[in-house]
C-alpha cells in the first residue's frame, strides 16, 4: 500500500473513530444534550483539524521525496553524461595515438623495404 493511501486510510480511521466516540459520548453523557453537542462539535473539529494536518504533512513529505528523487536523478544523468564524454574523449585520443603509431610503423616499413 502506498504511503499516501496509508495516510488517507489513517485519516479516515481517525475521523471514523472520532465520530464513533462522539456517538458513544452522547449516549453515556451525564450532562445536558446541548452541552454534550457543543463538546462533540469541538472534538469533531479537533479530529478534523488533526486529520487534515496529517494529510497535509503526508502530502508535503511525498512532494519533498519526489523533488529529492528528481534532483538525484538529474545529478546521476549529469554524471553519466560526464563519464560518457570523458570515455569518448579518451577513446578518440587512443584512436588518434593508434593511427599515429600505425602511420609511423608504415613509414618505417616503407623505408626498410625500399
HUDA-V281867 format. One record per residue. N is the residue number from 0. OMEGA is omega in degrees with one decimal (999 if undefined). Layout:
BEGIN
n=(N	N)
omega=(OMEGA	OMEGA)
END
This chain:
BEGIN
n=(0	1	2	3	4	5	6	7	8	9	10	11	12	13	14	15	16	17	18	19	20	21	22	23	24	25	26	27	28	29	30	31	32	33	34	35	36	37	38	39	40	41	42	43	44	45	46	47	48	49	50	51	52	53	54	55	56	57	58	59	60	61	62	63	64	65	66	67	68	69	70	71	72	73	74	75	76	77	78	79	80	81	82	83	84	85	86	87	88	89	90	91	92	93	94	95	96	97	98	99	100	101	102	103	104	105	106	107	108	109	110	111	112	113)
omega=(-177.8	-178.2	-179.3	178.4	178.7	179.5	179.5	178.3	179.6	179.2	178.8	179.1	177.9	179.2	179.4	178.0	177.7	179.8	179.5	178.3	179.1	179.0	178.6	179.0	177.7	-177.8	-173.6	-174.0	177.7	-177.3	-177.1	-180.0	-178.1	179.5	178.7	178.9	177.5	179.0	179.1	178.0	177.8	-179.9	179.5	177.6	177.9	179.7	-179.8	179.4	178.4	179.7	178.7	178.7	177.6	179.8	179.5	179.4	178.5	179.0	178.2	179.3	178.8	179.2	179.0	179.0	179.5	178.3	179.6	178.4	179.1	179.5	-179.5	177.6	177.9	178.6	179.9	178.0	178.7	178.8	177.9	178.3	178.5	179.6	179.6	179.3	178.4	-179.8	179.8	178.9	178.2	179.4	179.2	177.9	178.3	177.1	179.7	177.4	178.0	178.5	179.6	179.1	177.8	179.8	178.7	179.0	178.6	179.3	179.5	178.3	179.4	179.1	-178.9	-176.1	-179.6	999)
END
